[in-house]
């Protein structure tokens, strides 16, 4: 039996713009931690090797320091690690990170970069790895199909490592680089390969009906829309079959939530929702609000957001999806006890705020400001 | 706030004084100068504002003049819900003691007491109003600073809208909003430098992002380029290899082609040589044929020429005979003409002889007449030279003579005249001479003085007359002199008489007539000739006559007359003309015969020459043919020509064969392919070299740039850009909000000020009309609440241009109006303190001002400090307090 870990989309060097520098550095560190975690699991699960199906690096143009640190993390592996160049880090004829002095100079001996589609025997076990290597960012053919075309059926556990979208799942039907699922399944059934380790999709996904074609997902979440990130796959192959088991890797979470605000209770609900998030330092949150609130409620909402902004790795208000009208209530204004020209101003701003045009937002903001400066809501 | 009492101790010149004040209406505190009444007002401010530990100038100024104790003030006052007593001492043993009496009793001392007091005042007192309502004489002609008073604003607002809403809170809020606004805008309303910098920074970041992204894209492009170049290089290598093989094959084909071309060139050379030899042989054969033809042709020409020459001979002989005959006839004609001419000459000579005879007589007559005329002419001209008496001169002399006669007559008439009448012949002798008188003759002489005459021997008579007039004498003298001059001019003696003169004139006229006649005769005789010519003509004729007569005098054939001679001459002339005619005919005949002869002769001569030429040509042709044949016989030439023609045919066949062989090699195609292959090889090599160079460059760039961490840089820049863009958007939004708030607030406040200035103005005008009458009105600035102008009796004067007294009155009334409004609105406000004002106001006006004070101070406290209580004597509701000096003198 052959056991190995299938991972992909490490995206080392990735930057998230919504993260403040401090959070970004923790996030970067978490990425390296995820690599070390996979190395640990490889030992714990008695794996023979590890494959990383593309996008190991976020880009070919990374700072030397990033590459060096990644290689340092890779040094933690005790078993061979096969790295496949993907669309983010293609193996170019020149200028590729894989051929850079900083990579070549420090690359640990157990790390193998798949540079062509010739099967590579895994030292110490009856397995071989075939890479469908990306030679450029925009290949003009199905690289998996190409790698498969040169293969004959074998009894050695052969793992094909590929990267990219499957034709059945991609909305971009015209893309010539899409992986033909039917052909791939055919190759699996004919035992040209025994497992197809795919990368590119950041959520764990099984593809087709063979049980042997999988996306492992990213070991550390990178975006809000990822369904099952923070995983790697533990794959066991033997004569009888193939078993795949998900392994928890990353500890970060990206949350996206929309709140409908009608009254002050809804504002309190926002507070509760945020409060309930666990491990806030590793939470990236994007919220949007729709509805109408009073000046006081808006002030409280802002206070809640401000508080949590400091706690969370990032808290974004999704302006594009936010439609929140702030209108003062009569009681609020009475409580302020303002008269004369200030009262007249208040009335004007209320009219402007209710107009629904572009100036309405400004008027709402002005009202909130007046409310705050006049000591309202405290 | 209302002040109940004020007590001072050791304060400036006051040792100890206490004044109770009326809470509503006017309290007049009266006292002479220097008793410290102004100190009361100062002390009130001091106790409310200064810590007991203060050593400021205002505090030091309060030191007593009479001892070194610390100045001490105690004031009891009500403000808002509070009633309190505050007591303070400064400089020496400083002390503060606050006792709050109402609403809840409390007592605080020291700094806490001061702070509690400040808190109460802050809560209840509009301190700006408090200060503004103080009016100090002389130093305070300016208008009260009421524009910033919130309680006035509040009161006015209440007066305007019925709601007391715009108070301290609103004013502070305005300040807070303004502070907030100034976080985003400069005082002139522009974005702050920080915001501008942030915008620029963001723009810079954006550019940097774009630049870095472009660099990354360029790298991607370069990587793709590298891939393409690598592929291309491999393809080029294969292509080059293939092309080189092709080129080698094509070169071999081309070399075979070149060999065949040499063979063709050689065949062409041989053929050309054979053709040339053939042409030469042909040329020689042709030349020989020409020589033969020439010889034949010249022989034939000689024969024909000989025939022509023979044909001319008889014609020439006939022509010669005709010439001889004509010549003879011409000789005969000439002889006949000579005879006729001789006869004509003789006849002519005879005819001339007779003509000469006549001519000589004519010439001789004309000569004789001419000579006679000339002689007469000469004579007449001599007379004319001697006789100058022409008609004009005669008339002049006659006139002069008449003048003498008249003058003599006058003289005689004057002197008398002696008349002697001869009765018998007698001689009368005078001094001038003697004259004989016949009987009946008279002698008359003018008497000039004395005249002595002797009559014969008979008597000697002396007549003595009276002396004549001198002028008459002179006239006579002049007349005589003129006459004498005229005569002299005419070359006549003085005694010539007029009659003589007339004779002379007649003679002259005759001479002129003779001259004319003679001239005519000469002219008629000579006509256009001279005498000498006439003489020559005569001599010539005579010489001819003499000669003719000498020659032919004895010839009996001489005609008898001119007519005969002429008839003979005419006959001779006719004969001579006939002879001439005949001669001419003979000559013409001869000419024609000669011409005919010449023509025949000339023709014969040409034919002879032609014959000679033909013979010469025939000789030359025969010679040339002979010479040529000596060199090569005709047969030899024929054989050579045949041989050369055969040779040329052979070489032509050879050439055709080799050319066909060359064409079969397809030379154009072979060459084109070779050229193309060479060019292609060169192009491909160049392309490969270019690709190699570019590949090296691209690879180097990629290697160098690949490790620069461009992606990281871009990520970082994008993060920063997004963060700062978000921050800027937030700031922008906040700025827009605060700007809107600030603009609306200020606009509304201004609007409010505009509306609440109305009651303030109305109150001033109410008080003013008490003082100045119903035409009084004012204009008030809505933001500062200062009086801008005053109108009285329809005349408007700006505040600054009013008299000092009027300005002071207005300032006092503005404070009263303000205090009245504030007190009326909320029962608060502050006391109006007027220190020794209205010094410039006259008595009459003061009475009315008193009424205004009463009207204004119904609900408020007015404290008047004065040294002259009579100024305020007319204030109805006033309480008067006397402040006496307390300092020992």
Interface residues (C-beta under 8 A of the other chain):
Chain A: X13 X14 X15 X16 X17 X18 X19 X20 X21 X24 X58 X59 X60 X61 X62 X63 X64 X65 X66 X90 X92 X93 X94 X95 X96 X97 X100 X101 X102 X135 X136 X137 X138 X337 X338 X339 X340 X341 X342 X343 X344 X345 X348 X349 X352 X359 X361 X362 X363 X365 X366 X368 X369 X370 X373 X374
Chain B: X153 X154 X157 X161 X163 X164 X165 X166 X167 X169 X170 X173 X174 X176 X177 X180 X216 X219 X220 X222 X223 X224 X226 X227 X230 X695 X698 X699 X701 X702 X703 X705 X706 X707 X708 X709 X710 X711 X712 X713 X715 X716 X718 X719 X721 X722 X723 X733 X734 X736 X737 X738 X740 X741 X744 X745 X748 X749 X751 X752
